[in-house]
Amino acid sequence: MEEKDAYENSQKQLDKVAKLLGLDSCTHQLLRQPMREFHFHIPVRMDDCSFKVFEAYRVQYNDSRGPTKGGIRFHPDETLSTIKALAAWMTWKCAVVDIPLGGGKGGVVCDPRKLSEGELERLSRGYIEGVWKLIGPECDIPAPDVYTNSKIMGWMVDEYNKLVGHNAFGVITGKPLSIGGSLGRGDATARGGIITIREAAKHLGIDLTKAKVAVQGFGNAGSFAAILYNEFFGGKLVAVSDSKGGSYNSEGLDAKKVLEHKEKTGSVAGFKGAKEISNQELLELDVDILIPSAMENQITDKNADKIKAKIIAELANGPTTPEADNILFKKGVFVIPDFLCNAGGVTVSYFEWVQNITRDYWDLETVHKKLDKKMTKAFNDVFNEYTARKIDMRTAAYVVAVQRVALAMKDRGWVMHVVDEEKAIKDKLNEERY
């Protein structure tokens, strides 16, 4: 797939909306850049008693609406550009679902699949040793992301608590239930995405019980999406893929059996009774719902015109480039943008943080109800802008989110309200005149 700079993509998307909203230059420039970037190194003792130094990052993009929030990724190809883009998208994600948090992101350049459990634990604790003075329940709240999980979050929150000298479980979300995790967090990203698909189908007149579905990426979000889609609507899952290949069956695939196959073999490829299919071929299938749940830049100007799906539900971060967005919009493909579609994860992370702070823990039904309410309202807020302004859904989501962040910055006095700015200019002119 063609490489695109994720951060440049995020800036292009913001620039488009800034022009549409007529943002003043100061607000626009503040929103284009992270407020803080941390680049540090983690020395880790390996099992053979040697030491290896890992490069690491934490970006706090904007905290005008509340503490920054965002996952920590362990990936061999991690870059600062990607981390900055993801932190920006987290800012818009928290704003679009209207939770009082800002956007952040972290990462370590490593391949966790090549580390022993002991090495992985020392690396995880080392990350917290590097940033513990910069994070906390009231300023920056990490969570799991690519190749990190609840076990790693458990090590991290333990390390933080040791360093500060008391239990502060609200510093990290996505933790095990035994140490302050929330019920419903495991499938929250996928569940939120399924809710947005439900709402989109209502408006588009699509019968989801008869729809054909393809899921690219069969990790946590993708596998849960496939399983939940069947539980919510029925429908027919016809294709799945992961980094090693894919499986296709026009008659349908059993999502739970595909997951069992992957757990045994390490991939969804080679599933019994299915035809081998590549990630690229999956994207171009004649399906009703396409759910990209893998990595960035999967749908570009090189393949967007070949997309046949009626709805693209972006569970992955940044799977569609700005150039592809233009093509899809002209084709009439309805895109549920990433920072709306996959906001279920951060929404339940917010619920976890609230439960940690209040020490009041909710049952699963309460979490699901609150998530459904948040996601449904967020979708309709965006859809209203989409219909009123006759713009694509991503731009509409940006309109909702950017207006909320910009207003918070202005109300805090970081930048002037436009009316105040105009008055200041007039006052200055009058002063100069006399």
C-alpha positions in Angstrom: 0.0 0.0 0.0 1.3 3.5 -0.8 2.8 5.3 2.1 1.2 8.5 3.2 2.3 10.7 6.1 -0.4 10.2 8.7 0.3 13.6 10.4 0.2 15.5 7.1 -3.1 13.7 6.4 -4.5 14.8 9.8 -3.4 18.4 9.1 -5.0 18.4 5.6 -8.3 17.2 7.1 -8.2 20.0 9.7 -7.2 22.7 7.2 -10.3 21.8 5.1 -12.6 22.3 8.1 -10.8 25.4 9.3 -11.5 27.0 5.9 -15.1 25.8 6.0 -15.7 27.2 9.6 -13.7 30.4 8.9 -11.4 29.8 11.9 -9.2 32.7 12.9 -5.5 32.1 12.1 -4.4 31.8 15.8 -7.0 29.1 16.6 -6.2 27.3 13.4 -2.4 27.2 14.1 -2.9 26.0 17.6 -5.1 23.2 16.5 -2.6 22.1 13.8 0.2 21.3 16.3 0.5 19.2 19.4 0.8 21.3 22.7 3.5 19.0 24.0 5.7 16.2 22.5 8.0 13.9 24.6 10.7 11.8 23.0 12.7 9.6 25.3 14.6 6.3 25.5 14.1 3.3 27.7 17.0 1.0 28.7 15.8 -2.6 29.3 17.7 -5.5 30.7 17.1 -8.4 28.3 16.9 -12.1 29.4 20.5 -12.7 28.4 21.6 -9.9 30.8 22.5 -7.6 27.9 20.8 -4.1 27.7 18.8 -2.8 24.8 17.6 0.8 24.4 14.1 1.4 23.0 12.9 4.7 21.5 9.6 6.0 22.9 7.1 8.8 22.6 4.2 10.6 24.3 2.3 13.3 22.6 -0.3 15.5 24.4 -2.1 17.2 21.6 -4.8 19.4 23.2 -6.1 19.6 26.7 -8.6 22.5 26.4 -11.6 20.2 27.2 -9.9 18.1 29.9 -7.0 15.7 30.6 -5.4 14.2 27.4 -6.4 10.6 26.7 -4.9 8.1 24.4 -3.3 4.7 24.0 0.2 3.4 24.0 1.3 1.4 21.0 4.2 -1.1 20.8 5.1 -1.5 17.1 8.4 -2.0 15.2 7.4 0.7 12.6 6.2 3.3 15.1 7.0 6.9 14.2 6.6 10.3 15.8 4.5 11.4 12.8 2.0 8.6 13.4 1.8 9.3 17.1 1.1 13.0 16.5 -1.6 12.1 14.0 -3.2 9.7 16.4 -3.1 12.2 19.2 -4.8 14.7 16.9 -7.5 12.2 16.0 -8.0 11.4 19.7 -8.6 15.1 20.3 -11.4 15.1 17.7 -12.7 11.7 18.9 -13.2 12.8 22.5 -14.9 16.0 21.3 -17.2 14.4 18.8 -18.6 12.1 21.5 -18.6 15.0 23.8 -16.6 13.6 26.7 -14.5 16.0 28.8 -11.1 14.8 27.7 -8.4 15.9 25.2 -6.2 13.9 22.9 -2.9 12.2 23.5 -1.0 9.1 22.2 2.1 7.2 23.1 4.3 4.6 21.5 7.5 2.5 21.7 9.5 1.4 18.7 9.7 -2.4 19.3 8.4 -5.7 18.2 6.6 -7.1 21.3 6.2 -10.5 19.5 10.0 -11.0 19.8 10.2 -10.1 23.5 9.7 -12.6 26.4 7.1 -11.8 28.9 9.8 -10.6 31.4 11.3 -8.3 28.8 7.9 -7.0 27.9 7.1 -6.2 31.5 10.4 -4.4 32.1 9.8 -2.4 28.9 6.3 -1.5 30.1 7.5 -0.4 33.5 10.3 1.5 31.8 7.9 3.4 29.7 6.1 4.6 32.9 9.4 5.5 34.6 10.1 7.7 31.6 6.8 9.6 31.6 5.3 9.3 35.1 5.9 13.0 36.0 4.0 13.9 32.8 0.9 11.8 33.2 -1.8 11.4 35.9 -5.6 11.1 36.4 -6.0 14.9 36.1 -3.5 15.5 33.2 -2.9 12.6 30.8 -4.5 9.1 30.9 -2.9 6.4 28.7 -4.7 3.2 27.6 -3.9 0.1 25.5 -3.5 0.3 21.7 -1.7 -1.7 19.0 0.1 -4.7 20.6 -0.6 -3.6 24.1 -3.4 -5.0 26.4 -4.9 -5.1 29.8 -2.0 -7.1 31.3 0.5 -4.4 30.1 -1.8 -1.7 31.5 -1.8 -3.6 34.8 2.0 -3.5 35.0 2.0 0.2 34.0 -0.5 1.3 36.6 1.3 -0.7 39.3 4.6 1.0 38.3 2.9 4.5 38.4 1.4 3.7 41.8 4.8 2.7 43.2 6.4 5.9 41.9 3.7 8.3 43.3 3.4 6.3 46.6 -0.4 5.6 46.5 -3.1 3.9 44.4 -4.2 6.1 41.5 -6.0 3.6 39.3 -7.5 6.5 37.2 -4.1 7.2 35.6 -4.6 4.4 33.1 -7.6 2.8 31.5 -8.1 -0.6 29.9 -6.9 -2.3 33.1 -7.8 -5.7 34.4 -11.1 -5.7 36.3 -9.4 -6.6 39.5 -7.5 -3.3 39.7 -10.2 -0.9 38.5 -11.0 -1.9 35.0 -14.5 -1.4 33.6 -16.9 -4.1 32.4 -17.6 -3.7 28.7 -14.2 -2.3 27.8 -13.0 -5.3 25.8 -15.5 -5.0 22.9 -16.2 -1.3 23.4 -14.5 -0.1 20.2 -16.3 -2.6 18.0 -19.6 -2.2 19.9 -19.5 1.6 19.3 -18.8 1.0 15.6 -21.7 -1.4 15.3 -24.0 1.2 16.8 -22.9 3.8 14.2 -23.5 1.2 11.5 -27.0 0.7 12.9 -27.7 4.4 12.8 -26.3 4.8 9.3 -28.4 2.0 7.9 -31.5 3.6 9.3 -30.9 6.8 7.4 -29.7 5.0 4.2 -32.5 2.4 4.2 -30.2 -0.6 4.3 -31.6 -3.9 5.7 -28.6 -5.1 7.9 -30.2 -8.5 8.3 -29.5 -9.1 4.6 -26.3 -7.2 4.2 -23.0 -8.7 3.2 -20.0 -7.6 5.4 -16.2 -7.7 5.0 -13.8 -7.1 7.8 -10.2 -6.1 7.1 -8.1 -6.7 10.2 -9.1 -9.4 12.7 -7.5 -8.2 15.9 -9.5 -7.0 18.9 -11.7 -4.5 17.1 -12.2 -6.5 13.9 -13.0 -9.8 15.5 -15.4 -8.3 18.0 -17.1 -6.3 15.1 -17.6 -9.5 13.1 -19.1 -11.3 16.1 -21.2 -8.4 17.3 -22.6 -7.7 13.8 -24.0 -11.2 13.7 -25.4 -10.9 17.2 -27.0 -7.5 16.5 -28.3 -8.0 13.0 -27.6 -11.4 11.6 -26.4 -10.6 8.1 -23.6 -12.4 6.3 -19.9 -12.1 7.0 -18.3 -13.0 3.7 -14.6 -12.0 4.1 -12.0 -11.4 6.8 -8.3 -10.7 6.6 -5.2 -10.0 8.8 -1.6 -9.2 8.1 -0.9 -12.8 6.9 -3.8 -13.1 4.4 -7.6 -13.5 4.3 -10.5 -15.9 3.8 -13.6 -15.4 1.6 -16.8 -17.4 1.3 -19.8 -15.9 -0.6 -22.1 -18.1 1.5 -20.9 -16.7 4.7 -18.3 -17.3 7.5 -18.9 -18.1 11.2 -17.0 -15.3 13.0 -16.5 -17.2 16.2 -15.1 -20.2 14.3 -12.8 -17.9 12.3 -11.5 -16.5 15.6 -10.9 -20.0 16.9 -9.0 -20.8 13.7 -6.9 -17.7 14.1 -6.1 -18.5 17.8 -4.9 -22.0 16.7 -3.0 -21.1 13.5 -2.1 -17.4 14.0 -4.1 -16.2 11.0 -7.5 -16.1 9.5 -6.0 -17.3 6.2 -6.6 -21.0 5.4 -10.0 -21.2 7.1 -11.7 -24.4 6.1 -14.2 -24.0 3.2 -13.0 -20.5 2.3 -11.1 -19.1 -0.6 -7.8 -17.3 0.0 -8.1 -13.6 -0.5 -5.6 -10.7 -0.1 -6.2 -7.5 1.9 -6.4 -5.5 -1.3 -9.0 -7.9 -2.8 -11.1 -7.8 0.3 -11.4 -4.0 0.1 -12.7 -4.2 -3.4 -15.4 -6.9 -2.8 -19.0 -6.3 -3.7 -20.3 -6.0 -0.2 -22.8 -3.7 1.6 -20.6 -3.0 4.7 -16.8 -2.7 4.6 -15.1 -2.5 8.0 -11.4 -1.6 7.8 -10.0 -2.5 11.2 -6.3 -2.8 10.4 -3.7 0.0 9.9 -3.6 3.5 8.3 -3.7 4.3 4.6 -5.5 1.2 3.3 -7.9 3.1 1.0 -6.1 5.6 -1.2 -6.6 7.4 -4.5 -5.2 4.3 -6.1 -8.0 2.0 -5.1 -10.9 4.2 -3.9 -12.7 4.1 -7.3 -12.8 0.3 -7.0 -14.6 0.3 -3.7 -18.1 -1.2 -4.0 -19.4 -1.1 -0.4 -22.3 1.2 0.4 -21.0 1.9 3.9 -17.4 2.0 5.1 -17.2 1.9 8.9 -13.7 2.8 9.9 -12.7 0.9 13.0 -9.0 1.5 12.2 -7.4 4.9 12.7 -6.8 6.7 9.4 -7.5 3.9 7.0 -8.7 6.4 4.3 -6.5 9.2 2.8 -8.0 12.6 2.1 -7.6 12.0 -1.7 -9.6 8.8 -1.3 -12.3 10.6 0.7 -13.0 12.9 -2.2 -13.4 10.0 -4.6 -15.6 8.0 -2.2 -17.9 11.0 -1.6 -18.4 11.6 -5.3 -19.2 7.9 -5.7 -21.8 8.1 -3.0 -20.1 5.7 -0.6 -21.2 6.6 3.0 -18.1 6.7 5.2 -18.4 6.6 9.0 -15.1 8.3 9.9 -12.7 6.7 12.2 -12.8 9.2 15.1 -16.6 8.7 15.2 -16.9 5.0 14.3 -14.2 3.8 16.7 -14.9 6.2 19.6 -16.6 3.5 21.6 -13.2 2.5 23.1 -12.4 5.9 24.4 -16.0 6.4 25.6 -15.8 3.3 27.8 -12.3 4.3 28.8 -13.8 7.6 30.0 -16.5 5.6 31.9 -13.6 3.6 33.5 -11.9 6.8 34.5 -15.1 8.2 36.0 -15.6 4.9 38.0 -12.0 5.0 39.2 -12.4 8.6 40.4 -15.8 8.1 42.1 -15.1 4.5 43.3 -18.6 3.7 42.0 -18.4 0.7 39.6 -21.2 -0.1 37.1 -22.7 -3.3 35.9 -22.4 -4.3 32.2 -26.0 -3.3 31.3 -25.3 0.2 32.6 -22.1 0.5 30.6 -23.8 -0.8 27.4 -26.7 1.6 27.8 -24.5 4.6 28.4 -22.3 3.7 25.4 -25.3 3.3 23.1 -26.7 6.7 24.2 -23.3 8.5 23.7 -22.6 6.9 20.3 -26.2 7.4 19.0 -26.1 11.1 19.9 -22.6 11.5 18.4 -23.7 9.9 15.1 -26.8 12.1 14.9 -24.8 15.3 15.7 -22.5 14.5 12.8 -25.3 13.4 10.5 -27.1 16.6 11.1 -24.1 18.6 9.9 -23.7 16.2 7.0 -27.2 16.9 5.8 -27.4 20.6 6.6 -24.0 21.5 5.0 -24.1 18.8 2.2 -20.6 17.7 3.1 -19.0 14.3 3.6 -19.3 12.6 6.9 -15.6 13.0 7.9 -15.8 16.8 7.3 -19.1 16.9 9.2 -17.4 15.0 12.2 -14.6 17.5 12.1 -17.1 20.4 12.1 -18.7 19.1 15.3 -15.4 18.3 17.0 -13.3 21.3 16.0 -16.1 23.7 16.9 -16.2 22.2 20.4 -12.4 22.3 20.9 -12.1 25.8 19.5 -14.9 27.1 21.8 -13.1 25.6 24.8 -9.9 27.3 23.8 -11.7 30.6 23.4 -13.7 30.3 26.6 -10.4 29.6 28.5 -8.9 32.7 27.0 -6.2 30.9 25.0 -7.4 32.7 21.9 -9.9 35.5 21.4 -13.5 35.0 20.4 -13.9 36.4 16.8 -16.2 39.2 18.1 -13.5 40.1 20.7 -10.8 39.9 18.0 -12.7 42.3 15.7 -13.3 44.7 18.6 -9.6 44.6 19.6 -8.7 45.5 16.0 -11.2 48.4 15.9 -10.0 49.7 19.2 -6.4 49.6 18.1 -7.3 51.5 14.9 -9.1 54.1 16.9 -6.1 54.5 19.2 -3.8 54.9 16.3 -6.2 57.5 14.7 -6.0 59.7 17.8 
